[in-house]
Amino acid sequence: MSIANLPQTGFVRLNQVLQLLPIGRTQWYAGVRSGEYPQAVALGPRARAYRVEDIRALFERLNSQTAGLAVVKANLRRLSKRSKAQVAVGAA
């Protein structure tokens, strides 16, 4: 399942959400408690689901963070190479 296969509106169950993310149930619930992931909506006395809109927004936020993280990692690699070159010059 991919995010593109989700409907535009409606609800998805936790099992469907976890097919989209590389995390487990325990980590998901910890993220819900911390506010990182959306809260479930009660569909009945024993049924909970997540709004598709909330899941799509979560993926957009995670993708933008990942893009920002990729830039930070690239800058760190560049700085690390520069530092190594300075150490090599200083040692000579």
OpenMM code with the backbone's topology and positions (N, CA, C; nanometers):
from openmm import Vec3, app, unit

residues = "MET SER ILE ALA ASN LEU PRO GLN THR GLY PHE VAL ARG LEU ASN GLN VAL LEU GLN LEU LEU PRO ILE GLY ARG THR GLN TRP TYR ALA GLY VAL ARG SER GLY GLU TYR PRO GLN ALA VAL ALA LEU GLY PRO ARG ALA ARG ALA TYR ARG VAL GLU ASP ILE ARG ALA LEU PHE GLU ARG LEU ASN SER GLN THR ALA GLY LEU ALA VAL VAL LYS ALA ASN LEU ARG ARG LEU SER LYS ARG SER LYS ALA GLN VAL ALA VAL GLY ALA ALA".split()
positions = [
    Vec3(0.0851, -0.1175, 0.0000),
    Vec3(0.0000, 0.0000, 0.0000),
    Vec3(0.0898, 0.1240, 0.0000),
    Vec3(0.0466, 0.2265, -0.0710),
    Vec3(0.1202, 0.3517, -0.0716),
    Vec3(0.0238, 0.4649, -0.0396),
    Vec3(0.0815, 0.5801, -0.0085),
    Vec3(0.0000, 0.6970, 0.0265),
    Vec3(-0.0893, 0.7364, -0.0915),
    Vec3(-0.0440, 0.7102, -0.2141),
    Vec3(-0.1232, 0.7429, -0.3329),
    Vec3(-0.2499, 0.6583, -0.3404),
    Vec3(-0.2502, 0.5415, -0.2795),
    Vec3(-0.3670, 0.4533, -0.2832),
    Vec3(-0.4744, 0.4915, -0.1819),
    Vec3(-0.4437, 0.5833, -0.0915),
    Vec3(-0.5429, 0.6241, 0.0075),
    Vec3(-0.6496, 0.7116, -0.0568),
    Vec3(-0.7736, 0.7016, -0.0104),
    Vec3(-0.8767, 0.7916, -0.0621),
    Vec3(-0.8470, 0.9352, -0.0194),
    Vec3(-0.9116, 1.0308, -0.0802),
    Vec3(-0.8896, 1.1715, -0.0446),
    Vec3(-0.9474, 1.2036, 0.0932),
    Vec3(-1.0601, 1.1436, 0.1245),
    Vec3(-1.1231, 1.1648, 0.2547),
    Vec3(-1.1654, 1.0294, 0.3099),
    Vec3(-1.1988, 1.0277, 0.4356),
    Vec3(-1.2449, 0.9042, 0.4976),
    Vec3(-1.1568, 0.8656, 0.6149),
    Vec3(-1.1548, 0.7378, 0.6434),
    Vec3(-1.0828, 0.6872, 0.7588),
    Vec3(-0.9995, 0.5662, 0.7201),
    Vec3(-0.8890, 0.5473, 0.7917),
    Vec3(-0.8067, 0.4270, 0.7752),
    Vec3(-0.7790, 0.3696, 0.9133),
    Vec3(-0.7697, 0.2397, 0.9182),
    Vec3(-0.7404, 0.1717, 1.0440),
    Vec3(-0.5896, 0.1705, 1.0670),
    Vec3(-0.5499, 0.1408, 1.1884),
    Vec3(-0.4085, 0.1428, 1.2259),
    Vec3(-0.3257, 0.0473, 1.1407),
    Vec3(-0.3769, -0.0710, 1.1120),
    Vec3(-0.3014, -0.1667, 1.0301),
    Vec3(-0.2665, -0.1082, 0.8941),
    Vec3(-0.3583, -0.0311, 0.8363),
    Vec3(-0.3316, 0.0323, 0.7073),
    Vec3(-0.2247, 0.1400, 0.7208),
    Vec3(-0.2303, 0.2153, 0.8281),
    Vec3(-0.1307, 0.3204, 0.8512),
    Vec3(0.0074, 0.2577, 0.8687),
    Vec3(0.0151, 0.1503, 0.9441),
    Vec3(0.1442, 0.0875, 0.9716),
    Vec3(0.2043, 0.0207, 0.8479),
    Vec3(0.1236, -0.0070, 0.7464),
    Vec3(0.1775, -0.0577, 0.6203),
    Vec3(0.2524, 0.0514, 0.5449),
    Vec3(0.2245, 0.1770, 0.5788),
    Vec3(0.2855, 0.2903, 0.5102),
    Vec3(0.4120, 0.3407, 0.5790),
    Vec3(0.4270, 0.3073, 0.7064),
    Vec3(0.5395, 0.3578, 0.7856),
    Vec3(0.6274, 0.2429, 0.8353),
    Vec3(0.7573, 0.2652, 0.8437),
    Vec3(0.8462, 0.1589, 0.8931),
    Vec3(0.8577, 0.1589, 1.0452),
    Vec3(0.7440, 0.1601, 1.1128),
    Vec3(0.7431, 0.1563, 1.2596),
    Vec3(0.6411, 0.0529, 1.3051),
    Vec3(0.6470, 0.0196, 1.4317),
    Vec3(0.5535, -0.0763, 1.4887),
    Vec3(0.4449, -0.0065, 1.5690),
    Vec3(0.3549, -0.0876, 1.6195),
    Vec3(0.2422, -0.0391, 1.6986),
    Vec3(0.2853, 0.0402, 1.8218),
    Vec3(0.3829, -0.0125, 1.8949),
    Vec3(0.4273, 0.0524, 2.0187),
    Vec3(0.4838, 0.1904, 1.9892),
    Vec3(0.5673, 0.1997, 1.8862),
    Vec3(0.6259, 0.3286, 1.8511),
    Vec3(0.5178, 0.4245, 1.8004),
    Vec3(0.4199, 0.3729, 1.7277),
    Vec3(0.3101, 0.4570, 1.6803),
    Vec3(0.2342, 0.5160, 1.7986),
    Vec3(0.1963, 0.4305, 1.8950),
    Vec3(0.1206, 0.4802, 2.0099),
    Vec3(0.2022, 0.5787, 2.0934),
    Vec3(0.3319, 0.5581, 2.1027),
    Vec3(0.4175, 0.6543, 2.1728),
    Vec3(0.4158, 0.7886, 2.0996),
    Vec3(0.4179, 0.7847, 1.9669),
    Vec3(0.4110, 0.9067, 1.8873),
    Vec3(0.2770, 0.9775, 1.9008),
    Vec3(0.1700, 0.9002, 1.9129),
    Vec3(0.0374, 0.9593, 1.9347),
    Vec3(0.0352, 1.0294, 2.0702),
    Vec3(0.0892, 0.9622, 2.1727),
    Vec3(0.0932, 1.0227, 2.3073),
    Vec3(0.1753, 1.1505, 2.3093),
    Vec3(0.2854, 1.1538, 2.2342),
    Vec3(0.3727, 1.2715, 2.2345),
    Vec3(0.3203, 1.3823, 2.1437),
    Vec3(0.2202, 1.3524, 2.0617),
    Vec3(0.1652, 1.4527, 1.9713),
    Vec3(0.2317, 1.4537, 1.8339),
    Vec3(0.3251, 1.3633, 1.8117),
    Vec3(0.3941, 1.3565, 1.6826),
    Vec3(0.3022, 1.2995, 1.5744),
    Vec3(0.2155, 1.2048, 1.6122),
    Vec3(0.1229, 1.1413, 1.5192),
    Vec3(-0.0198, 1.1783, 1.5582),
    Vec3(-0.1141, 1.1723, 1.4631),
    Vec3(-0.2519, 1.2136, 1.4935),
    Vec3(-0.3254, 1.1177, 1.5869),
    Vec3(-0.4252, 1.1726, 1.6536),
    Vec3(-0.5107, 1.0943, 1.7417),
    Vec3(-0.6139, 1.0165, 1.6594),
    Vec3(-0.6542, 0.9032, 1.7093),
    Vec3(-0.7585, 0.8233, 1.6450),
    Vec3(-0.8951, 0.8849, 1.6735),
    Vec3(-0.9893, 0.8521, 1.5883),
    Vec3(-1.1279, 0.8964, 1.6026),
    Vec3(-1.2110, 0.7729, 1.6356),
    Vec3(-1.3032, 0.7870, 1.7293),
    Vec3(-1.3898, 0.6750, 1.7658),
    Vec3(-1.4981, 0.6570, 1.6591),
    Vec3(-1.5013, 0.5361, 1.6021),
    Vec3(-1.6065, 0.5035, 1.5054),
    Vec3(-1.7214, 0.4304, 1.5730),
    Vec3(-1.6964, 0.3775, 1.6893),
    Vec3(-1.7949, 0.3032, 1.7656),
    Vec3(-1.7364, 0.2759, 1.9026),
    Vec3(-1.8038, 0.1976, 1.9843),
    Vec3(-1.7541, 0.1729, 2.1197),
    Vec3(-1.6192, 0.1000, 2.1227),
    Vec3(-1.5895, 0.0192, 2.0202),
    Vec3(-1.4629, -0.0554, 2.0200),
    Vec3(-1.3829, -0.0362, 1.8915),
    Vec3(-1.4200, 0.0590, 1.8102),
    Vec3(-1.3524, 0.0790, 1.6817),
    Vec3(-1.2921, 0.2194, 1.6748),
    Vec3(-1.1654, 0.2246, 1.6380),
    Vec3(-1.0948, 0.3511, 1.6214),
    Vec3(-1.0326, 0.3531, 1.4821),
    Vec3(-1.0213, 0.4733, 1.4257),
    Vec3(-0.9580, 0.4890, 1.2951),
    Vec3(-0.8960, 0.6281, 1.2898),
    Vec3(-0.8214, 0.6520, 1.1840),
    Vec3(-0.7517, 0.7802, 1.1660),
    Vec3(-0.8061, 0.8482, 1.0417),
    Vec3(-0.8229, 0.9792, 1.0490),
    Vec3(-0.8693, 1.0552, 0.9332),
    Vec3(-0.7621, 1.0493, 0.8242),
    Vec3(-0.8033, 1.0205, 0.7036),
    Vec3(-0.7090, 1.0157, 0.5918),
    Vec3(-0.6389, 1.1508, 0.5766),
    Vec3(-0.7122, 1.2586, 0.5975),
    Vec3(-0.6528, 1.3921, 0.5864),
    Vec3(-0.5380, 1.4090, 0.6862),
    Vec3(-0.5556, 1.3569, 0.8072),
    Vec3(-0.4499, 1.3659, 0.9088),
    Vec3(-0.3283, 1.2825, 0.8695),
    Vec3(-0.3513, 1.1656, 0.8117),
    Vec3(-0.2407, 1.0783, 0.7698),
    Vec3(-0.1659, 1.1413, 0.6528),
    Vec3(-0.2393, 1.1988, 0.5585),
    Vec3(-0.1735, 1.2680, 0.4465),
    Vec3(-0.0902, 1.3863, 0.4970),
    Vec3(-0.1441, 1.4617, 0.5907),
    Vec3(-0.0703, 1.5751, 0.6481),
    Vec3(0.0554, 1.5264, 0.7208),
    Vec3(0.0442, 1.4141, 0.7897),
    Vec3(0.1606, 1.3556, 0.8576),
    Vec3(0.2692, 1.3222, 0.7559),
    Vec3(0.2323, 1.2605, 0.6449),
    Vec3(0.3305, 1.2245, 0.5431),
    Vec3(0.3938, 1.3481, 0.4804),
    Vec3(0.3146, 1.4506, 0.4574),
    Vec3(0.3711, 1.5754, 0.4034),
    Vec3(0.4734, 1.6335, 0.5005),
    Vec3(0.4397, 1.6335, 0.6293),
    Vec3(0.5313, 1.6866, 0.7302),
    Vec3(0.6581, 1.6016, 0.7386),
    Vec3(0.6425, 1.4702, 0.7387),
    Vec3(0.7596, 1.3818, 0.7453),
    Vec3(0.8471, 1.3968, 0.6216),
    Vec3(0.7848, 1.4114, 0.5038),
    Vec3(0.8627, 1.4291, 0.3810),
    Vec3(0.9396, 1.5602, 0.3818),
    Vec3(0.8785, 1.6670, 0.4326),
    Vec3(0.9498, 1.7946, 0.4377),
    Vec3(1.0632, 1.7884, 0.5393),
    Vec3(1.0426, 1.7176, 0.6504),
    Vec3(1.1504, 1.7009, 0.7483),
    Vec3(1.2633, 1.6173, 0.6903),
    Vec3(1.2284, 1.5153, 0.6142),
    Vec3(1.3289, 1.4288, 0.5528),
    Vec3(1.4104, 1.5065, 0.4509),
    Vec3(1.3439, 1.5915, 0.3727),
    Vec3(1.4160, 1.6733, 0.2749),
    Vec3(1.5113, 1.7680, 0.3469),
    Vec3(1.4654, 1.8285, 0.4546),
    Vec3(1.5512, 1.9169, 0.5332),
    Vec3(1.6662, 1.8400, 0.5964),
    Vec3(1.6394, 1.7194, 0.6423),
    Vec3(1.7423, 1.6361, 0.7031),
    Vec3(1.8478, 1.5969, 0.6002),
    Vec3(1.8052, 1.5718, 0.4772),
    Vec3(1.9005, 1.5363, 0.3710),
    Vec3(1.9970, 1.6520, 0.3450),
    Vec3(1.9468, 1.7742, 0.3493),
    Vec3(2.0325, 1.8914, 0.3299),
    Vec3(2.1316, 1.9031, 0.4443),
    Vec3(2.0845, 1.8834, 0.5659),
    Vec3(2.1723, 1.8908, 0.6830),
    Vec3(2.2807, 1.7837, 0.6742),
    Vec3(2.2434, 1.6608, 0.6387),
    Vec3(2.3413, 1.5524, 0.6274),
    Vec3(2.4446, 1.5836, 0.5201),
    Vec3(2.4001, 1.6381, 0.4057),
    Vec3(2.4944, 1.6734, 0.2984),
    Vec3(2.5920, 1.7803, 0.3471),
    Vec3(2.5419, 1.8784, 0.4203),
    Vec3(2.6297, 1.9836, 0.4732),
    Vec3(2.7279, 1.9269, 0.5746),
    Vec3(2.6836, 1.8345, 0.6574),
    Vec3(2.7729, 1.7727, 0.7551),
    Vec3(2.8819, 1.6911, 0.6868),
    Vec3(2.8461, 1.6199, 0.5815),
    Vec3(2.9472, 1.5434, 0.5069),
    Vec3(3.0505, 1.6372, 0.4455),
    Vec3(3.0030, 1.7477, 0.3890),
    Vec3(3.0930, 1.8451, 0.3281),
    Vec3(3.1868, 1.9038, 0.4321),
    Vec3(3.1325, 1.9392, 0.5469),
    Vec3(3.2146, 1.9946, 0.6546),
    Vec3(3.3132, 1.8913, 0.7080),
    Vec3(3.2701, 1.7681, 0.7162),
    Vec3(3.3569, 1.6621, 0.7648),
    Vec3(3.4752, 1.6434, 0.6703),
    Vec3(3.4497, 1.6453, 0.5395),
    Vec3(3.5583, 1.6321, 0.4420),
    Vec3(3.6542, 1.7490, 0.4536),
    Vec3(3.6021, 1.8691, 0.4732),
    Vec3(3.6855, 1.9879, 0.4876),
    Vec3(3.7720, 1.9762, 0.6130),
    Vec3(3.7134, 1.9298, 0.7233),
    Vec3(3.7876, 1.9143, 0.8492),
    Vec3(3.9000, 1.8144, 0.8332),
    Vec3(3.8740, 1.7026, 0.7668),
    Vec3(3.9757, 1.6009, 0.7449),
    Vec3(4.0886, 1.6583, 0.6594),
    Vec3(4.0535, 1.7373, 0.5587),
    Vec3(4.1565, 1.7969, 0.4723),
    Vec3(4.2422, 1.8950, 0.5530),
    Vec3(4.1819, 1.9712, 0.6417),
    Vec3(4.2569, 2.0667, 0.7250),
    Vec3(4.3502, 1.9934, 0.8205),
    Vec3(4.3038, 1.8834, 0.8755),
    Vec3(4.3879, 1.8034, 0.9662),
    Vec3(4.5063, 1.7474, 0.8893),
    Vec3(4.4837, 1.6993, 0.7677),
    Vec3(4.5918, 1.6423, 0.6857),
    Vec3(4.6935, 1.7506, 0.6503),
    Vec3(4.6481, 1.8717, 0.6195),
    Vec3(4.7389, 1.9816, 0.5868),
    Vec3(4.8178, 2.0213, 0.7107),
    Vec3(4.7522, 2.0270, 0.8250),
    Vec3(4.8187, 2.0639, 0.9508),
    Vec3(4.9215, 1.9612, 0.9948),
    Vec3(4.8987, 1.8355, 0.9602),
    Vec3(4.9896, 1.7287, 1.0009),
    Vec3(5.1146, 1.7243, 0.9144),
    Vec3(5.1063, 1.7821, 0.7951),
    Vec3(5.2207, 1.7762, 0.7018),
    Vec3(5.3291, 1.8719, 0.7344),
] * unit.nanometer
topology = app.Topology()
chain = topology.addChain("A")
for resn in residues:
    res = topology.addResidue(resn, chain)
    for name in ("N", "CA", "C"):
        topology.addAtom(name, app.Element.getBySymbol(name[0]), res)
